[in-house]
Amino acid sequence: MPRVLVRALPAALTLAVAAAVIPLGPPEPAAADSIIVGGRPVAVADSPWVVALSSRDRFGGIRAGQFCGGVVIAPSKVLTAAHCLREDVLGAAVPEVRDLRVIAGRDELNGPGGQEIPVRSTWVNPGYDPRTNAADLAVLTLDRALPRSSVIPMAGAGHAGYEPGTAAAVYGWGDTTGYGAYASELRAATVRVLPDGDCTRAYPGGTQGAYEASSMLCAGERAGGRDACQGDSGGPLVARGRLIGLVSWGSGCGSPGSPGVYTRMSAAIRWMADRS
């Protein structure tokens, strides 16, 4: 069976990939036209709410320390996946990562412009279960605010963006092939919101993971080919102008019959409302 992937990059893996896989010259044509898996380059100016999570101390400087994605939901608040902050991903407990930042407003991770903003504090959903990836949500509070124009609204329960068949876009700087070819510029892929039954059949439990329709969202292409992948965790899934999900987990990347699983934003809104 294919292994189930959380879609963040462990520190040790990222440093090895940076040294061995990231091309020093022009990328191969397939990588240039790929995304996440199966997409296209996009401009951050058209999607200013997409940010990269970064720690050069933990992940090196070749890709500006990027290891996960995030999305701006208030001028000083960024959502990401809870598993991005796990110790086995960061290689250290969060308080020990002194240079945890978000990179905003920058297409190329090591390019000019944009901002690198320190993270002042973090909140990990207390219901998060690392064994099943349930309730996979974290909130980052930034040291200084981004412009309000960088904020994307969240889709509440009943929003049309959750309807099966709806076209959605997933964004990230992660693996573009499923084999360790990591992007240095922001990319996006168009996927479809799929019926919950597709993910229930794909992930009934055990080594394949268990899909929970109340808090997870199923998206991708039944034939495969377009999907999020390693390094895209916490990045946004957007439909009808609203944030509907965060990249969470899946089996492989873009494999037929193995859709991507996203944290459902209507559930995330409830969890955040319950914060003490």
N, C-alpha and C positions, 0 to 999 in steps of 0.2 A: 504493500500500500504506500502511496505517496505520503511524505511526512507533512504534518500540519505546521504551518508557519505563522508565528506572530511576525508582524511585518516591520519590526524595528531591527536595527543592526547592533548586535553585541559588540562591545568595544574591541575585543581581541580580533573578531572577524573583520570589523571595519578597517582596522589598521593593516591587517594582512591584505585585504582587498585593495586598499589604497596603494600599497606597495606593488602588488602583483597584477592587478587587473586594469586599473584606470589607465587609458592610453595616454602616452606622452605626446603623440602626434595627432593628426586629424582622426576622428573616429571612423569606424567602418560605416558604409552607407546604411546598413540595416539598423545600427545603433542610432544614427542621426535621425532616422525616420521613425524610430520606435518611441515608446514612452516607458513610463510606468511599465506596461507591456502593451504594445499595439496602439500608439497614439501619436502625438504631435507636440512640438514646442509651442509654448504660449507665453504671452507677456504678463509679467506681474502687474503692470499698470492696468490691465483689464480684469485682474482678479486680486486686488490689493489685500484681501483678507487671508490669502495663503501665506504662511510663514514657515521657515525651517527652524527646527530645534538644533542647537549647536553646542558643542564643547570641544574646543581644540585640545584641551588637556587630555580628554578621554579618547578622542577619535582622530587626532592629527589634523594637519592643516591643509592637506591636498584639496579637500572639498569643504573647506572652512569649518570642519568639525561637524558637518550635518549628519544626523543619525535618525531623525524622525521628522514628521511634518506637524503642522498645527493650523488652527484657524481662529481668526480674531472675531470675537462675539461681543466685545465692548472695548472701548479705547485702551483699557489696561488689562483686559482678560483674554486669554488664549486657551482654547480647548485642544487637548491631545489625547492619545490613548494612555490609559494607566500603565500598560505594560512597557511603555517607553521609559518610565521612571523606575523600573525594576532594577535591583542591584546587579542581576546577571546581565542586563543590557548595558548599564552604565559602567560596570566594573567597579562600582563604589556606591555607597548610600548617597541619596540626593544631597544631604547637607555637606558632603565631602566634595561635591562637584562645584568648585568655586567660580567657574566661568560658564555656567549654564546660561544660555542666551537664546533669544529668537532673532532670526535674520528676516527683516521685512523690507519690501520694496526693491528687491534685487533679483534680476533674472538669473544671472550667473553667480554661483555661490561665492566664488572668489573675485567677482567683478566689482566694478565701481558702483557708487551710489547706494541708496538704501540706508538702513539703520541696523545696528546690532545692539539690542536692548537687553540688559541683564534681567534675569528673572528674580523678583524679590521674594516670592513665596510660592509654594505648591500645595495643592489639595488633591489627594487621590481618593476616589470614591471608596468609602469603607466597604461597600458591597462587592468590590472587585475580587474575582476569584481567579488566581493565576493558573489554576489547573484546568479551567474550562473557558477562560477569557470572558466570562460573564461580567457585565457591568463595567466594561473597559473604558473608563473615563477619568481624566485628570484635568484640573484647571490650574493654569499658570497666571500669577499676578505679576505684571511687568513693573520695572522700576520707574518707567515714565510712559506716558500715554501716547498712543498712536492717534492719527487723525480720525475723526468719526467716519470719514469717507472710507476708511479701511474695514469697517464693520459689516458683516453679513448677517441678515436676520435668520433666526432658526425656525424650522417648520414644526409647528405644534401638531398634536394628534389630529387626524382627519384631514391634514393638508393633502392636496392633490399630488404633490411630489412623491408620496409613498405608494401611489397606485401602480400595480404591476404593468409593465410595458412602457412606463415613463422613461424618456431619455434623461440620463444624468451624466455629469462630468466628474471624474476623479482626478485629483491633482497630486503631484509629488516630484521629488528629486531622486527617487529610488531606482532599483534595478530595472533596466529597460528590456531585458531578454529572459529573465529567470535564471541566468547563469553567471551573474556577477558583473554585468556591465552597467555601472552606476552613472546616472546623469549628473552633469554639472549645471544644467540649466533647467528651469521649471518646465514640466511637461504635463499634458492632460490627455485623458482618453475618454471617449464616449462609451458608456455602458448602458444597460437597461436595468431598471428595477425589476426583479424577478419575483414570482409568487413564493411565499414562504415555503411551500411544499418542495420547491427545487432544492433549497438548502436543508430542509428536514431530511430529504432522501440522501443528499450528499454527505450530511454530517449527523448520523443518527446517534453518535456516542462512541466511546472507546477511543482508539488511536486517531480516528477521523474528527474528533471533536463533536460537541453537541450543540445544535442550533436552537436558540430560544427566541421564538418569534416576538415575544413581548418586549424584548430589549435589543434585539439584533435585526439587521436589515440585509436582505439577500440581493446582490446585484452582480452583473457581469454579462456574459453572452453564453448561451447554452452550447454553442459550438466552440467556445473558448476563443483565445486570441487577444482579448482586451481585458485588463485586470490591473489591480494594484500588486505590488511585490515588496520584497525586502527593502527597507529604507523609507517606505511610504506611510508607515503606521502613523496614525493621528491626523493624517491629511484629510481634507474635506471631500465629501460627496455632495454635489449640488444639483438640484433639480427645480425647475420653475422659479428660479431666483431665490431659493431658500436652501439653507444647510439642512440636509436630511440625514447625513451619516458621517462617521469618522472611520477611516481605514482601521480594521482590527486584525482579522486573521483569515486563513484559508488554507487549502491544500494545494501546494504548488503555486504557479503563477500563470494564469491564462489557460489552464488545462480544461479540456471539454469535460462537462459533468461536475466540475469543482468550482462553483461560483465564489466570488469574494463575499466575506461576511463583514458587516459594518456595524458599529455601535449606532443604534437607532436614536435619532435626536429627540424624538418625543419622549423617550424614556430618560434621556440625559437631562431634559428640562425638569422632569420630576425629581431626579436625584439632586440636582442643584438647588431646587426649591426646598428640599428637606435638609440642607446643610445646617448644622447648628452653629 
